[in-house]
Amino acid sequence: MSADGAASPPATPRVLVVDDEPQIVRALKVVLREAGFQAVPAETAAEALDAAAVRPPDAAIIDLVLPDLDGIELTRRLREWTEMPIVVLSAIGEESQKVRALEAGADDYVTKPFGNRELVARLNAALRRAGRAGDEPKIVADGLEIDLAARVVRRDGELVHLTPIEFDLLRTLARNRGRLITHRKLLVEVWGPEYVDDIQPLRTHIARLRAKIEPDGTAAPRYVITDPGVGYRFAE
């Protein structure tokens, strides 16, 4: 509270913006300011590490190509000591780079040119996930109810019968809702490290899961969204 007893206004969330292109940094400053954030700019990985250590930000947006380190290595180093949300922003849209960034600890990957609203939505989603304390006993999303403790799923109040594998896939995705989860991470989480390359069985189980939880007649999946060649996300 302030000296007169009034409640202090909430602090403006600080977002570390790491990019060596001045025009991109300027654009991101404007986008973030309009969305209620304060941008903390850094042109190199070294500057970013220093800034994060001196006053840890609430989140980071990191370009993939930097003068001293690539954004993936910077993400990996940040992940050694911080759990803050990290969104990688890059002109490189190759699947392999997306997978590398996510496996290094990035929460999301957005390609340039990017939509301002999409970037802010992804950032907000990552911050919401970071703010959730502990495991939620139930997850409810647009008519779908997932009881994690009882391992029970209902859609619009009707019980949905899932196999153990289907439930584990849904639980992993839903607990990370909005976050892109790579094929490899899903395989390790659900089947174990020895199955890390079995992508086709994963796709088969995802298709069966969708057939049970997605509403009939929908043109596109409502809950489990595909990022081709990379992985899946549970819709935020």
PEFEN-V672782 format. One record per residue. N is the residue number from 1. RES is the residue in three letters. PSI is psi in whole degrees, -180 to 180 (* if undefined). OMEGA is omega in degrees with one decimal (999 if undefined). D_FIRST is the distance of its C-alpha to the first C-alpha in Angstrom with 2 decimals. Layout:
BEGIN
N & RES & PSI & OMEGA & D_FIRST
N & RES & PSI & OMEGA & D_FIRST
END
This chain:
BEGIN
1 & MET & 158 & 177.3 & 0.00
2 & SER & 174 & -175.7 & 3.79
3 & ALA & -31 & -178.8 & 6.70
4 & ASP & 7 & 176.1 & 7.88
5 & GLY & -8 & 179.7 & 5.64
6 & ALA & 150 & 178.9 & 5.58
7 & ALA & 136 & 178.3 & 4.44
8 & SER & 145 & 177.5 & 4.90
9 & PRO & 148 & 179.8 & 8.63
10 & PRO & 144 & -179.7 & 10.42
11 & ALA & 144 & 177.2 & 12.26
12 & THR & 125 & 179.2 & 15.87
13 & PRO & 135 & -178.6 & 18.28
14 & ARG & 131 & -178.1 & 20.65
15 & VAL & 119 & 175.5 & 24.34
16 & LEU & 122 & -179.0 & 26.98
17 & VAL & 112 & -174.8 & 30.04
18 & VAL & 106 & -178.4 & 33.23
19 & ASP & 138 & -178.3 & 36.28
20 & ASP & 6 & 176.5 & 38.86
21 & GLU & 111 & -175.5 & 39.75
22 & PRO & -36 & -177.9 & 37.88
23 & GLN & -34 & 177.1 & 38.53
24 & ILE & -43 & 179.5 & 36.98
25 & VAL & -44 & 179.1 & 33.85
26 & ARG & -44 & -179.7 & 33.60
27 & ALA & -42 & -179.4 & 34.11
28 & LEU & -36 & 176.5 & 31.50
29 & LYS & -45 & -179.3 & 28.91
30 & VAL & -48 & -178.8 & 29.59
31 & VAL & -45 & -177.8 & 29.68
32 & LEU & -41 & 179.1 & 26.40
33 & ARG & -43 & 179.9 & 24.60
34 & GLU & -24 & 179.2 & 25.94
35 & ALA & 2 & 176.5 & 24.76
36 & GLY & 19 & 179.2 & 21.13
37 & PHE & 162 & 171.9 & 21.56
38 & GLN & 124 & 179.8 & 21.77
39 & ALA & 136 & 174.4 & 25.18
40 & VAL & 100 & -172.3 & 25.82
41 & PRO & 147 & 172.8 & 29.60
42 & ALA & 135 & -177.2 & 32.15
43 & GLU & -20 & -177.8 & 35.93
44 & THR & 167 & 176.5 & 37.16
45 & ALA & -38 & 179.4 & 36.46
46 & ALA & -44 & 177.4 & 36.08
47 & GLU & -40 & -178.8 & 33.37
48 & ALA & -44 & 179.9 & 31.60
49 & LEU & -41 & 177.6 & 31.80
50 & ASP & -47 & -178.0 & 30.50
51 & ALA & -41 & -179.1 & 27.54
52 & ALA & -34 & -179.2 & 26.66
53 & ALA & -39 & -177.1 & 27.01
54 & VAL & -47 & 179.6 & 24.98
55 & ARG & 93 & -173.6 & 21.91
56 & PRO & 126 & 177.8 & 22.56
57 & PRO & 173 & 179.1 & 22.20
58 & ASP & -22 & -179.1 & 21.42
59 & ALA & 172 & 179.0 & 25.06
60 & ALA & 144 & 170.7 & 28.25
61 & ILE & 120 & -169.6 & 31.12
62 & ILE & 128 & 173.9 & 34.21
63 & ASP & 151 & -177.6 & 37.60
64 & LEU & -36 & -175.6 & 40.60
65 & VAL & 114 & 179.9 & 42.63
66 & LEU & 160 & -174.7 & 41.17
67 & PRO & -32 & -173.4 & 43.13
68 & ASP & -44 & 175.9 & 42.68
69 & LEU & 158 & 172.5 & 41.92
70 & ASP & 161 & -175.9 & 42.05
71 & GLY & -26 & 179.4 & 38.94
72 & ILE & -44 & 178.0 & 40.14
73 & GLU & -37 & 176.2 & 40.33
74 & LEU & -43 & 176.9 & 36.91
75 & THR & -44 & -179.3 & 35.54
76 & ARG & -40 & -179.4 & 37.41
77 & ARG & -40 & 176.9 & 35.99
78 & LEU & -38 & -178.2 & 32.39
79 & ARG & -14 & 178.3 & 33.06
80 & GLU & -22 & -175.7 & 34.11
81 & TRP & -2 & 179.7 & 30.54
82 & THR & 147 & 177.2 & 28.09
83 & GLU & 12 & -178.1 & 27.81
84 & MET & 147 & 177.3 & 25.98
85 & PRO & 137 & 178.6 & 27.80
86 & ILE & 124 & 174.9 & 30.66
87 & VAL & 122 & 176.0 & 32.66
88 & VAL & 130 & -178.3 & 35.95
89 & LEU & 118 & -172.9 & 37.09
90 & SER & 153 & 173.5 & 40.75
91 & ALA & -11 & -179.1 & 43.95
92 & ILE & 112 & -176.7 & 45.77
93 & GLY & 15 & -177.1 & 46.13
94 & GLU & 141 & -178.7 & 48.55
95 & GLU & -42 & -176.5 & 48.10
96 & SER & -37 & 179.6 & 48.59
97 & GLN & -39 & 176.1 & 45.74
98 & LYS & -46 & -178.8 & 43.37
99 & VAL & -45 & 179.2 & 44.41
100 & ARG & -44 & -178.7 & 43.98
101 & ALA & -45 & -178.9 & 40.45
102 & LEU & -39 & -179.7 & 39.39
103 & GLU & -19 & 174.8 & 41.10
104 & ALA & -13 & 177.3 & 39.38
105 & GLY & 2 & 177.0 & 36.03
106 & ALA & 145 & 178.1 & 35.09
107 & ASP & -26 & -178.7 & 33.41
108 & ASP & 167 & -176.8 & 35.26
109 & TYR & 119 & -178.4 & 37.84
110 & VAL & 131 & -178.0 & 38.07
111 & THR & 147 & 174.1 & 41.16
112 & LYS & 147 & -8.1 & 41.55
113 & PRO & 144 & -173.7 & 41.99
114 & PHE & 153 & 173.3 & 38.96
115 & GLY & 131 & -176.9 & 37.58
116 & ASN & -44 & -177.9 & 34.09
117 & ARG & -39 & 179.2 & 33.08
118 & GLU & -45 & -179.4 & 34.58
119 & LEU & -46 & 179.7 & 32.80
120 & VAL & -40 & 179.0 & 29.35
121 & ALA & -42 & 179.0 & 30.28
122 & ARG & -42 & 179.3 & 31.39
123 & LEU & -46 & 179.0 & 28.25
124 & ASN & -39 & 179.0 & 26.02
125 & ALA & -43 & 179.1 & 28.35
126 & ALA & -39 & 178.5 & 28.10
127 & LEU & -38 & 177.7 & 24.29
128 & ARG & -42 & 178.6 & 24.47
129 & ARG & -43 & -178.2 & 26.99
130 & ALA & -27 & -177.0 & 24.95
131 & GLY & -7 & -179.6 & 21.99
132 & ARG & 127 & -178.0 & 24.26
133 & ALA & 121 & 174.6 & 24.12
134 & GLY & -174 & 179.8 & 27.61
135 & ASP & 133 & 176.1 & 30.65
136 & GLU & 135 & 179.3 & 30.49
137 & PRO & -32 & 178.3 & 33.16
138 & LYS & 147 & 174.1 & 34.12
139 & ILE & 126 & 180.0 & 33.92
140 & VAL & 127 & -177.8 & 34.62
141 & ALA & 107 & 170.7 & 35.54
142 & ASP & 52 & 176.8 & 37.45
143 & GLY & -10 & 179.6 & 39.67
144 & LEU & 126 & 179.9 & 40.03
145 & GLU & 124 & -178.5 & 38.67
146 & ILE & 112 & 176.6 & 38.85
147 & ASP & 104 & -172.8 & 38.55
148 & LEU & -39 & -177.6 & 38.15
149 & ALA & -45 & -177.5 & 38.91
150 & ALA & -9 & -177.5 & 41.91
151 & ARG & 46 & -179.5 & 43.09
152 & VAL & 138 & 179.1 & 43.65
153 & VAL & 135 & 175.1 & 43.33
154 & ARG & 143 & 172.9 & 43.66
155 & ARG & 121 & -176.2 & 44.01
156 & ASP & 39 & 176.9 & 43.60
157 & GLY & -12 & -178.5 & 44.01
158 & GLU & 135 & -179.6 & 47.25
159 & LEU & 134 & 176.9 & 47.66
160 & VAL & 123 & -177.6 & 48.31
161 & HIS & 112 & 179.8 & 50.55
162 & LEU & 148 & 170.8 & 49.64
163 & THR & 163 & 177.9 & 51.41
164 & PRO & -40 & 179.5 & 49.45
165 & ILE & -44 & 179.7 & 49.44
166 & GLU & -41 & 179.6 & 48.26
167 & PHE & -43 & -179.3 & 45.40
168 & ASP & -38 & 175.9 & 44.35
169 & LEU & -48 & -179.4 & 44.42
170 & LEU & -43 & 179.8 & 42.34
171 & ARG & -45 & -179.6 & 39.81
172 & THR & -44 & 180.0 & 39.44
173 & LEU & -44 & -175.6 & 39.02
174 & ALA & -35 & 178.9 & 36.67
175 & ARG & -16 & 176.7 & 34.32
176 & ASN & 31 & -170.9 & 34.10
177 & ARG & 138 & -176.7 & 34.12
178 & GLY & -16 & -177.4 & 33.99
179 & ARG & 136 & 177.3 & 34.96
180 & LEU & 120 & -179.6 & 38.52
181 & ILE & 125 & -177.3 & 40.29
182 & THR & 160 & 175.3 & 43.51
183 & HIS & -47 & -176.7 & 46.82
184 & ARG & -44 & -178.2 & 46.95
185 & LYS & -41 & 177.8 & 43.57
186 & LEU & -43 & -179.0 & 44.48
187 & LEU & -43 & 179.1 & 47.86
188 & VAL & -44 & -178.0 & 46.50
189 & GLU & -40 & -171.4 & 43.82
190 & VAL & -43 & -176.2 & 46.30
191 & TRP & -31 & -176.6 & 49.71
192 & GLY & 162 & -173.1 & 49.16
193 & PRO & -25 & -179.0 & 49.79
194 & GLU & -11 & -178.8 & 53.54
195 & TYR & 21 & -169.4 & 53.19
196 & VAL & -22 & -177.7 & 51.11
197 & ASP & 6 & -176.2 & 53.79
198 & ASP & 70 & -173.5 & 54.76
199 & ILE & -36 & -176.8 & 53.25
200 & GLN & -44 & 174.3 & 55.89
201 & PRO & -35 & 176.8 & 55.30
202 & LEU & -46 & 179.6 & 51.58
203 & ARG & -38 & 179.4 & 52.39
204 & THR & -45 & -179.6 & 54.72
205 & HIS & -37 & 177.0 & 52.12
206 & ILE & -41 & 178.9 & 49.50
207 & ALA & -41 & 179.3 & 52.14
208 & ARG & -40 & 177.3 & 52.85
209 & LEU & -46 & 178.8 & 49.18
210 & ARG & -41 & -178.4 & 48.77
211 & ALA & -26 & -178.1 & 51.89
212 & LYS & -33 & -172.9 & 50.33
213 & ILE & -23 & -177.4 & 46.75
214 & GLU & 139 & 178.2 & 47.06
215 & PRO & 144 & 178.8 & 47.96
216 & ASP & 141 & 173.3 & 51.63
217 & GLY & 3 & 179.0 & 52.65
218 & THR & 138 & -177.6 & 49.62
219 & ALA & -32 & -178.8 & 50.70
220 & ALA & 152 & 179.8 & 47.96
221 & PRO & 138 & 178.6 & 46.02
222 & ARG & -36 & -171.8 & 42.85
223 & TYR & -52 & -175.0 & 41.34
224 & VAL & 109 & -174.6 & 42.95
225 & ILE & 138 & -179.8 & 43.15
226 & THR & 135 & 164.8 & 45.55
227 & ASP & 102 & -169.7 & 45.07
228 & PRO & 130 & 176.6 & 48.81
229 & GLY & -7 & -175.3 & 49.87
230 & VAL & -54 & -177.3 & 46.40
231 & GLY & -151 & -175.6 & 45.00
232 & TYR & 158 & 172.0 & 43.09
233 & ARG & 149 & 172.6 & 39.64
234 & PHE & 127 & -172.3 & 38.40
235 & ALA & 136 & 179.7 & 37.26
236 & GLU & * & 999 & 33.51
END
